Amino acid sequence: MLVLGVLAAAAPARGEALLGVAGSVVSVAPRLAVRVVVTNRGDRLAAPLELTGELLGERREAHLAQGVPPGGEGAVLLDFDPALAGPGLH
């Protein structure tokens, strides 16, 4: 199971950053690469953002230092070792 987390730094309460997170597998060999897209449906900048993904106990972190502007999106690539997944394990 792939678990994704997003943390946004606190900013003055003037509006809200409403974040959506989606992920898709980009490559499975030689490494499992997952593209994570964060969209901001709110009306204020969400910055900076720290993203954490976990797969079978293996954690990866990525940062969007400039954040995601209102109505915008940001993307990162998380890279995992597929050898950790045994046969039949999803």
VOBA-1610 file (N, C-alpha, C; in pm, whole numbers, padded with zeros to 5 digits, always signed):
BEGIN
Met+00084-00117+00000Met+00000+00000+00000Met+00089+00123+00000Leu+00059+00217-00083Leu+00131+00343-00091Leu+00055+00446-00010Val+00125+00510+00082Val+00065+00612+00167Val+00131+00744+00135Leu+00052+00846+00108Leu+00105+00977+00075Leu+00061+01078+00180Gly+00149+01167+00217Gly+00115+01271+00313Gly+00164+01405+00265Val+00094+01510+00298Val+00131+01645+00259Val+00119+01734+00381Leu+00223+01814+00405Leu+00221+01911+00514Leu+00239+02050+00456Ala+00155+02143+00494Ala+00167+02282+00451Ala+00203+02366+00572Ala+00298+02454+00554Ala+00337+02544+00663Ala+00224+02642+00691Ala+00212+02681+00815Ala+00106+02773+00854Ala+00128+02911+00793Ala+00021+02975+00757Ala+00026+03109+00700Ala-00087+03190+00763Pro-00081+03320+00750Pro-00188+03402+00807Pro-00325+03359+00755Ala-00423+03355+00844Ala-00557+03310+00807Ala-00632+03419+00731Arg-00619+03416+00603Arg-00689+03511+00518Arg-00782+03438+00424Gly-00743+03322+00389Gly-00822+03235+00304Gly-00779+03094+00336Glu-00801+03005+00244Glu-00762+02867+00266Glu-00693+02811+00145Ala-00601+02720+00173Ala-00542+02638+00068Ala-00612+02504+00078Leu-00689+02467-00022Leu-00760+02340-00025Leu-00684+02247-00118Leu-00617+02150-00059Leu-00527+02066-00137Leu-00589+01934-00177Gly-00563+01893-00299Gly-00599+01761-00350Gly-00469+01690-00385Val-00463+01560-00361Val-00342+01483-00389Val-00379+01363-00474Ala-00303+01341-00581Ala-00323+01225-00668Ala-00186+01167-00702Gly-00182+01038-00723Gly-00056+00973-00759Gly-00076+00874-00871Ser+00030+00856-00949Ser+00025+00757-01057Ser+00164+00697-01075Val+00167+00569-01110Val+00293+00499-01132Val+00346+00539-01269Val+00471+00583-01272Val+00534+00627-01396Val+00621+00516-01454Ser+00686+00441-01366Ser+00778+00336-01408Ser+00782+00228-01301Val+00803+00102-01344Val+00815-00006-01247Val+00951-00073-01249Ala+01031-00047-01351Ala+01164-00108-01358Ala+01263-00008-01415Pro+01381+00003-01365Pro+01434-00078-01256Pro+01386-00033-01118Arg+01328+00086-01108Arg+01275+00137-00981Arg+01128+00169-01000Leu+01053+00168-00890Leu+00913+00206-00893Leu+00905+00356-00873Ala+00867+00427-00977Ala+00858+00573-00972Ala+00711+00613-00967Val+00678+00695-00868Val+00541+00741-00850Val+00539+00893-00863Arg+00457+00943-00955Arg+00440+01087-00973Arg+00323+01131-00885Val+00351+01226-00796Val+00249+01277-00705Val+00218+01422-00745Val+00091+01450-00767Val+00046+01583-00807Val-00040+01642-00695Val-00005+01762-00652Val-00081+01834-00550Val-00148+01952-00618Thr-00281+01960-00607Thr-00355+02073-00663Thr-00407+02160-00550Asn-00411+02290-00574Asn-00460+02384-00475Asn-00589+02447-00528Arg-00702+02406-00470Arg-00832+02459-00511Arg-00873+02576-00422Gly-00785+02617-00334Gly-00815+02726-00243Gly-00781+02862-00300Asp-00782+02962-00212Asp-00756+03099-00258Asp-00631+03160-00196Arg-00541+03075-00144Arg-00413+03128-00097Arg-00302+03028-00128Leu-00182+03078-00134Leu-00064+02998-00160Leu-00044+02896-00049Ala-00010+02774-00085Ala+00026+02670+00011Ala+00176+02649-00002Ala+00254+02706+00090Ala+00399+02698+00078Ala+00464+02709+00214Pro+00574+02644+00231Pro+00626+02535+00147Pro+00548+02407+00175Leu+00563+02310+00085Leu+00497+02181+00104Leu+00602+02071+00118Glu+00578+01980+00210Glu+00662+01862+00228Glu+00573+01741+00203Leu+00617+01652+00116Leu+00540+01533+00082Leu+00617+01410+00127Thr+00545+01314+00182Thr+00604+01189+00226Thr+00523+01074+00168Gly+00593+00980+00106Gly+00529+00859+00055Gly+00590+00739+00123Glu+00510+00637+00147Glu+00560+00515+00210Glu+00506+00394+00135Leu+00594+00301+00106Leu+00557+00177+00039Leu+00631+00063+00106Leu+00559-00028+00169Leu+00618-00145+00234Leu+00727-00106+00332Gly+00704+00000+00407Gly+00799+00045+00509Gly+00910+00134+00457Glu+00920+00152+00328Glu+01021+00239+00267Glu+00962+00378+00249Arg+01024+00478+00312Arg+00973+00616+00307Arg+01057+00701+00211Arg+00988+00788+00140Arg+01052+00885+00052Arg+00991+01021+00081Glu+01074+01124+00076Glu+01027+01260+00100Glu+01063+01348-00018Ala+00979+01447-00042Ala+01003+01546-00147Ala+00951+01679-00098His+01000+01786-00157His+00963+01921-00114His+00922+02005-00234Leu+00821+02087-00214Leu+00784+02191-00310Leu+00807+02323-00237Ala+00931+02370-00243Ala+00972+02489-00166Ala+00889+02612-00203Gln+00855+02626-00330Gln+00776+02741-00374Gln+00628+02719-00352Gly+00590+02597-00312Gly+00452+02566-00284Gly+00366+02554-00408Val+00236+02566-00386Val+00139+02557-00495Val+00048+02679-00486Pro+00043+02760-00592Pro-00040+02881-00589Pro-00189+02847-00601Pro-00276+02939-00566Pro-00420+02916-00582Pro-00452+02878-00727Gly-00528+02771-00744Gly-00565+02726-00879Gly-00454+02653-00950Gly-00340+02634-00887Gly-00226+02570-00952Gly-00201+02429-00904Glu-00092+02373-00955Glu-00053+02240-00912Glu+00098+02229-00910Gly+00144+02135-00831Gly+00286+02104-00824Gly+00302+01954-00829Ala+00415+01906-00878Ala+00436+01762-00891Ala+00576+01725-00845Val+00586+01606-00787Val+00714+01550-00745Val+00717+01404-00790Leu+00837+01347-00791Leu+00856+01207-00826Leu+00916+01137-00705Leu+00850+01031-00659Leu+00901+00950-00548Leu+00949+00817-00605Asp+01067+00774-00563Asp+01134+00658-00619Asp+01146+00549-00513Phe+01094+00427-00541Phe+01096+00317-00446Phe+01165+00195-00506Asp+01209+00104-00419Asp+01272-00022-00460Asp+01165-00129-00474Pro+01132-00171-00597Pro+01026-00271-00615Pro+01065-00409-00565Ala+01194-00433-00540Ala+01237-00564-00493Ala+01182-00595-00354Leu+01137-00493-00280Leu+01081-00515-00148Leu+00943-00579-00153Ala+00876-00568-00267Ala+00742-00626-00280Ala+00756-00772-00326Gly+00705-00862-00245Gly+00709-01003-00281Gly+00597-01039-00375Pro+00600-01159-00430Pro+00494-01205-00520Pro+00359-01202-00450Gly+00258-01149-00520Gly+00123-01145-00467Gly+00098-01034-00367Leu+00197-00952-00339Leu+00181-00843-00245Leu+00155-00714-00320His+00043-00647-00289His+00006-00526-00363His-00008-00410-00269
//
